[in-house]
Amino acid sequence: MPSLIKHCAGALVLAMGLGFGSLAEAKPLQLEWKDLIPTAVQTNQSVVKGVVQHEDIVALQTAEGDAAEEQANAPVRTDLDGQDVRMAGYVVPLAIKGTAVVEFLLVPFVGACIHVPAPPANQIVYIVYPKGIDLGELTDAVWVSGTMKAAFTSTDLAAVGYRIDAGAIEAANF
């Protein structure tokens, strides 16, 4: 019997080494909004730092010239490109199919891009989810999981620094 156990254990080690029979799937990298801002930029007081506050956005939007351009061209983390990620935020619908939202902006606070000026581009994520989601309220937060792309996009509402092709979306309770 001990040789049978040794044989089975050896087969399991061999199978795992070949990539078969993974015991646990890799979990997506869970991001917070501040994680979307490059570290070098977070310490630079002339550029938005950490999680964006409403007052900071209003100041940037009402500023003239360079500050508004900085907001639209806020630097992104290219090292997140291709990463499997998960993050929470609020939905600003862009495209609806039937009653389901299939494209939207994920933003860090309720009303961003609608009732208040848009956050910097590195604080907005363009989401594509062909399955679509039925929203209860725009004040309901969601978790989005999928592949992150550091890609600037311009929409009618805002300049966007990231995109996620969503694999799953679920309600967030916080």
SERO-4910 file (N, C-alpha, C, O; in steps of 0.05 Angstrom, whole numbers):
BEGIN
 pado doro    nc1    nc2    nc3   cac1   cac2   cac3    cc1    cc2    cc3    oc1    oc2    oc3
  Met    A     16    -24      0      0      0      0     17     25      0     10     44    -15
  Pro    A     39     27     16     55     51     15     66     58    -13     68     82    -19
  Ser    A     72     38    -30     83     44    -56     60     56    -74     66     72    -91
  Leu    A     35     48    -69     13     59    -84      9     89    -77      4    105    -94
  Ile    A     12     95    -51     10    123    -42     32    140    -54     27    162    -64
  Lys    A     57    129    -54     79    143    -66     75    148    -96     80    169   -106
  His    A     64    127   -110     59    129   -138     38    151   -144     41    167   -162
  Cys    A     16    151   -129     -5    171   -132      5    199   -126     -2    218   -141
  Ala    A     21    202   -105     32    228    -98     50    238   -120     50    262   -127
  Gly    A     66    220   -131     84    227   -153     69    236   -178     77    254   -191
  Ala    A     47    222   -184     31    229   -207     18    256   -203     16    272   -222
  Leu    A     10    263   -179     -2    289   -173     19    311   -176     13    332   -189
  Val    A     42    307   -166     64    327   -169     70    331   -199     74    353   -208
  Leu    A     72    309   -214     78    311   -243     55    326   -257     61    343   -274
  Ala    A     30    320   -251      8    333   -264      8    363   -258      2    379   -276
  Met    A     13    370   -233     14    399   -226     37    413   -240     34    436   -248
  Gly    A     59    399   -242     82    411   -255     77    416   -285     89    434   -297
  Leu    A     60    399   -297     53    403   -325     30    423   -329     23    429   -351
  Gly    A     19    433   -307     -3    452   -309    -30    440   -308    -50    454   -313
  Phe    A    -32    414   -302    -58    401   -300    -67    400   -272    -51    399   -253
  Gly    A    -93    401   -268   -104    396   -241    -97    417   -221    -92    411   -198
  Ser    A    -97    443   -229    -91    464   -210   -111    463   -187   -136    461   -192
  Leu    A   -102    463   -163   -119    461   -140   -134    487   -134   -156    486   -122
  Ala    A   -123    509   -141   -136    535   -137   -130    553   -160   -108    556   -169
  Glu    A   -152    566   -170   -148    584   -192   -137    611   -181   -142    618   -159
  Ala    A   -122    624   -198   -111    650   -190   -133    670   -186   -151    672   -202
  Lys    A   -132    685   -164   -152    705   -158   -144    731   -172   -121    737   -175
  Pro    A   -165    746   -181   -158    772   -194   -145    791   -174   -150    789   -150
  Leu    A   -130    809   -184   -117    830   -167   -139    850   -160   -151    862   -177
  Gln    A   -144    853   -134   -165    871   -125   -153    899   -123   -134    904   -108
  Leu    A   -165    918   -138   -155    945   -139   -173    965   -124   -197    961   -123
  Glu    A   -160    985   -112   -174   1008   -102   -169   1030   -121   -150   1028   -138
  Trp    A   -184   1052   -120   -181   1074   -138   -153   1086   -137   -142   1093   -158
  Lys    A   -141   1088   -114   -114   1100   -112    -94   1083   -126    -73   1093   -134
  Asp    A    -99   1057   -130    -81   1039   -144    -79   1045   -173    -60   1036   -187
  Leu    A    -97   1060   -184    -97   1067   -213    -78   1091   -219    -73   1097   -242
  Ile    A    -68   1103   -198    -50   1126   -201    -22   1117   -197    -15   1105   -177
  Pro    A     -4   1122   -217     24   1114   -213     36   1125   -187     30   1148   -179
  Thr    A     52   1109   -174     63   1116   -148     78   1143   -149     75   1159   -130
  Ala    A     94   1148   -169    109   1173   -171     90   1197   -172     97   1218   -162
  Val    A     67   1194   -183     48   1215   -186     33   1220   -160     25   1243   -154
  Gln    A     28   1199   -144     13   1201   -119     26   1221   -100     12   1234    -84
  Thr    A     52   1224   -101     66   1242    -83     70   1270    -94     78   1288    -80
  Asn    A     63   1274   -119     65   1300   -132     40   1316   -126     19   1309   -136
  Gln    A     42   1336   -110     19   1351   -102      5   1367   -124    -18   1375   -121
  Ser    A     19   1371   -146      7   1386   -168    -12   1369   -185    -26   1379   -202
  Val    A    -11   1343   -181    -28   1325   -195    -46   1310   -175    -38   1308   -152
  Val    A    -69   1302   -184    -88   1289   -166    -74   1265   -152    -60   1250   -164
  Lys    A    -79   1263   -126    -67   1242   -110    -88   1226    -96   -110   1236    -90
  Gly    A    -82   1200    -92   -101   1183    -77   -128   1182    -89   -131   1187   -113
  Val    A   -148   1176    -73   -176   1176    -82   -185   1204    -86   -181   1221    -68
  Val    A   -196   1210   -108   -204   1237   -115   -227   1247    -98   -247   1233    -95
  Gln    A   -224   1271    -87   -245   1283    -72   -261   1302    -90   -250   1313   -109
  His    A   -286   1305    -85   -303   1323   -101   -291   1351   -104   -291   1362   -126
  Glu    A   -281   1362    -82   -270   1389    -83   -246   1390   -102   -242   1410   -116
  Asp    A   -229   1369   -102   -206   1369   -120   -215   1369   -150   -203   1383   -166
  Ile    A   -237   1355   -156   -246   1354   -183   -257   1381   -192   -251   1390   -214
  Val    A   -273   1393   -174   -284   1420   -181   -261   1439   -186   -262   1455   -204
  Ala    A   -240   1438   -169   -217   1456   -172   -204   1451   -199   -196   1470   -213
  Leu    A   -201   1426   -207   -188   1420   -232   -205   1429   -256   -195   1440   -275
  Gln    A   -231   1425   -254   -249   1432   -276   -251   1462   -279   -253   1471   -302
  Thr    A   -250   1477   -258   -252   1506   -260   -225   1520   -266   -224   1543   -272
  Ala    A   -204   1505   -263   -177   1516   -269   -174   1520   -299   -187   1506   -315
  Glu    A   -157   1538   -305   -153   1544   -334   -128   1530   -344   -110   1525   -329
  Gly    A   -128   1525   -370   -104   1516   -384    -93   1489   -375   -106   1469   -378
  Asp    A    -69   1490   -364    -54   1466   -358    -68   1447   -339    -65   1422   -343
  Ala    A    -81   1456   -319    -94   1439   -299   -116   1422   -312   -117   1398   -306
  Ala    A   -132   1433   -329   -153   1418   -343   -141   1397   -361   -151   1375   -364
  Glu    A   -119   1405   -375   -105   1386   -392    -93   1363   -377    -93   1340   -385
  Glu    A    -81   1370   -353    -70   1349   -336    -91   1329   -328    -86   1305   -327
  Gln    A   -115   1338   -323   -137   1320   -315   -144   1301   -337   -146   1277   -333
  Ala    A   -146   1311   -362   -153   1294   -385   -130   1275   -392   -135   1253   -402
  Asn    A   -105   1282   -386    -82   1266   -392    -69   1254   -368    -45   1248   -368
  Ala    A    -84   1251   -346    -72   1240   -322    -58   1213   -327    -69   1196   -341
  Pro    A    -34   1210   -317    -19   1186   -323    -31   1160   -312    -44   1160   -291
  Val    A    -28   1139   -327    -39   1113   -319    -17   1093   -313      6   1098   -320
  Arg    A    -24   1071   -301     -5   1050   -295     -5   1029   -317    -23   1012   -318
  Thr    A     14   1030   -335     15   1011   -357     21    983   -348     16    964   -362
  Asp    A     32    980   -323     38    953   -313     13    938   -306     14    914   -302
  Leu    A    -10    951   -305    -36    938   -301    -47    926   -327    -66    911   -326
  Asp    A    -36    934   -349    -45    925   -375    -44    894   -377    -23    882   -373
  Gly    A    -66    882   -383    -68    853   -386    -73    838   -360    -76    813   -360
  Gln    A    -74    852   -337    -78    839   -311   -108    832   -307   -126    846   -317
  Asp    A   -112    810   -294   -139    802   -286   -145    817   -260   -132    812   -240
  Val    A   -165    834   -261   -170    852   -238   -199    851   -228   -217    840   -242
  Arg    A   -203    862   -205   -230    864   -193   -230    891   -178   -212    897   -163
  Met    A   -251    907   -184   -253    933   -170   -282    941   -168   -299    933   -183
  Ala    A   -287    958   -148   -314    967   -143   -316    997   -150   -297   1012   -149
  Gly    A   -340   1004   -158   -346   1032   -164   -375   1036   -172   -392   1018   -167
  Tyr    A   -381   1059   -184   -408   1066   -191   -411   1068   -221   -391   1074   -235
  Val    A   -435   1062   -231   -440   1060   -259   -450   1087   -271   -469   1099   -260
  Val    A   -438   1095   -293   -449   1116   -309   -454   1104   -337   -436   1099   -352
  Pro    A   -480   1098   -343   -487   1083   -368   -479   1098   -393   -481   1123   -395
  Leu    A   -469   1083   -413   -462   1094   -439   -478   1081   -461   -488   1095   -479
  Ala    A   -482   1055   -460   -497   1040   -481   -516   1020   -467   -508   1006   -449
  Ile    A   -540   1020   -477   -561   1002   -466   -572    985   -489   -577    994   -511
  Lys    A   -575    959   -483   -587    940   -502   -612    929   -488   -610    913   -469
  Gly    A   -635    936   -498   -660    929   -484   -661    944   -458   -663    969   -458
  Thr    A   -660    930   -436   -660    943   -410   -633    940   -396   -630    949   -373
  Ala    A   -614    927   -409   -588    922   -397   -567    941   -406   -565    948   -429
  Val    A   -551    950   -387   -528    967   -393   -505    950   -402   -496    932   -387
  Val    A   -495    954   -426   -474    938   -437   -447    952   -439   -426    939   -441
  Glu    A   -447    979   -437   -423    994   -435   -427   1017   -415   -448   1030   -415
  Phe    A   -407   1021   -398   -410   1043   -378   -383   1052   -368   -363   1039   -372
  Leu    A   -384   1075   -355   -360   1084   -341   -362   1075   -312   -383   1079   -299
  Leu    A   -340   1064   -302   -339   1058   -273   -324   1081   -260   -302   1088   -268
  Val    A   -337   1093   -240   -326   1117   -228   -324   1113   -197   -338   1096   -187
  Pro    A   -308   1129   -184   -303   1125   -155   -325   1136   -137   -325   1128   -113
  Phe    A   -343   1153   -147   -364   1163   -129   -389   1168   -145   -389   1172   -169
  Val    A   -412   1168   -131   -438   1172   -143   -439   1199   -156   -431   1220   -145
  Gly    A   -449   1200   -181   -454   1225   -194   -430   1235   -211   -433   1255   -225
  Ala    A   -407   1222   -210   -384   1230   -225   -392   1230   -255   -405   1211   -264
  Cys    A   -385   1250   -269   -390   1253   -298   -418   1261   -304   -424   1268   -327
  Ile    A   -436   1261   -285   -464   1268   -290   -471   1294   -275   -477   1314   -288
  His    A   -470   1293   -249   -478   1316   -232   -455   1334   -225   -459   1357   -216
  Val    A   -431   1324   -228   -407   1339   -221   -387   1336   -243   -390   1318   -260
  Pro    A   -366   1353   -244   -345   1349   -264   -333   1321   -263   -332   1309   -242
  Ala    A   -323   1312   -286   -310   1286   -287   -284   1284   -272   -269   1304   -270
  Pro    A   -279   1261   -260   -253   1257   -247   -231   1256   -268   -236   1256   -292
  Pro    A   -206   1257   -259   -183   1254   -278   -185   1227   -293   -198   1208   -283
  Ala    A   -174   1226   -316   -175   1202   -333   -166   1177   -319   -176   1155   -325
  Asn    A   -146   1179   -301   -137   1155   -287   -155   1147   -264   -148   1129   -248
  Gln    A   -178   1160   -262   -198   1152   -241   -224   1145   -254   -245   1145   -241
  Ile    A   -223   1137   -280   -247   1128   -294   -240   1104   -310   -218   1103   -323
  Val    A   -257   1083   -310   -252   1059   -324   -276   1054   -343   -299   1053   -335
  Tyr    A   -270   1050   -369   -290   1044   -389   -296   1013   -387   -277    997   -390
  Ile    A   -321   1006   -383   -328    978   -380   -344    968   -404   -363    982   -412
  Val    A   -337    945   -415   -352    933   -436   -361    906   -425   -345    889   -416
  Tyr    A   -388    902   -425   -399    877   -414   -423    869   -432   -446    876   -426
  Pro    A   -417    854   -453   -438    847   -473   -463    833   -461   -485    835   -471
  Lys    A   -459    818   -439   -482    805   -426   -502    825   -415   -526    820   -414
  Gly    A   -491    848   -407   -508    870   -397   -516    865   -368   -518    843   -358
  Ile    A   -521    888   -354   -530    887   -326   -555    904   -324   -557    925   -337
  Asp    A   -574    895   -308   -597    912   -302   -591    926   -276   -587    914   -255
  Leu    A   -591    952   -278   -585    969   -254   -610    974   -238   -632    979   -249
  Gly    A   -607    973   -212   -629    982   -194   -629   1012   -194   -648   1024   -204
  Glu    A   -608   1024   -183   -605   1053   -180   -577   1060   -188   -559   1044   -185
  Leu    A   -573   1084   -197   -546   1094   -203   -529   1097   -178   -505   1100   -180
  Thr    A   -543   1097   -155   -528   1099   -130   -519   1072   -120   -506   1071    -99
  Asp    A   -525   1051   -134   -516   1024   -126   -488   1019   -137   -483   1022   -160
  Ala    A   -470   1010   -119   -443   1003   -127   -442    975   -139   -458    958   -132
  Val    A   -422    970   -156   -418    944   -168   -388    936   -166   -371    953   -164
  Trp    A   -384    910   -166   -357    899   -169   -354    890   -198   -372    877   -209
  Val    A   -332    897   -211   -327    889   -238   -302    873   -238   -281    880   -226
  Ser    A   -303    850   -251   -279    832   -255   -274    828   -284   -293    825   -300
  Gly    A   -248    829   -292   -241    825   -320   -213    833   -325   -197    837   -307
  Thr    A   -206    835   -351   -179    842   -359   -176    872   -362   -191    884   -378
  Met    A   -157    883   -348   -152    912   -349   -134    919   -373   -116    904   -380
  Lys    A   -140    942   -385   -124    953   -406   -118    982   -399   -137    997   -393
  Ala    A    -94    990   -400    -87   1018   -397    -89   1031   -424    -71   1030   -440
  Ala    A   -113   1043   -429   -118   1054   -456   -135   1079   -454   -157   1078   -443
  Phe    A   -125   1101   -464   -140   1126   -463   -163   1125   -484   -159   1116   -506
  Thr    A   -186   1133   -475   -210   1134   -491   -224   1161   -486   -223   1170   -463
  Ser    A   -236   1172   -506   -251   1196   -502   -280   1190   -506   -288   1178   -526
  Thr    A   -297   1198   -487   -326   1195   -489   -338   1223   -488   -325   1243   -483
  Asp    A   -364   1224   -493   -378   1250   -491   -377   1261   -462   -380   1285   -458
  Leu    A   -374   1243   -443   -375   1252   -415   -347   1258   -403   -345   1275   -386
  Ala    A   -327   1243   -412   -301   1247   -399   -279   1233   -415   -284   1216   -432
  Ala    A   -254   1241   -409   -231   1226   -418   -227   1203   -399   -229   1206   -374
  Val    A   -220   1179   -409   -218   1155   -393   -191   1143   -397   -180   1142   -419
  Gly    A   -179   1134   -374   -152   1123   -375   -149   1093   -376   -129   1082   -384
  Tyr    A   -171   1078   -369   -170   1049   -369   -195   1037   -381   -215   1050   -386
  Arg    A   -192   1011   -387   -215    996   -398   -214    968   -385   -192    957   -381
  Ile    A   -237    957   -379   -239    929   -370   -260    916   -388   -283    925   -390
  Asp    A   -252    894   -400   -271    876   -414   -280    858   -392   -267    839   -385
  Ala    A   -304    863   -382   -314    850   -358   -322    821   -364   -335    815   -384
  Gly    A   -315    804   -346   -323    776   -346   -346    771   -326   -362    753   -330
  Ala    A   -347    788   -306   -368    786   -285   -373    813   -272   -355    829   -269
  Ile    A   -398    818   -266   -406    842   -251   -425    833   -229   -444    817   -235
  Glu    A   -421    843   -205   -439    836   -183   -443    860   -165   -428    879   -166
  Ala    A   -465    860   -150   -471    882   -132   -450    883   -110   -440    863   -101
  Ala    A   -444    908   -103   -425    913    -81   -440    923    -58   -458    941    -61
  Asn    A   -435    913    -34   -449    922    -10   -429    936      8   -416    923     25
  Phe    A   -427    962      5   -410    978     24   -422   1005     28   -410   1021     42
***
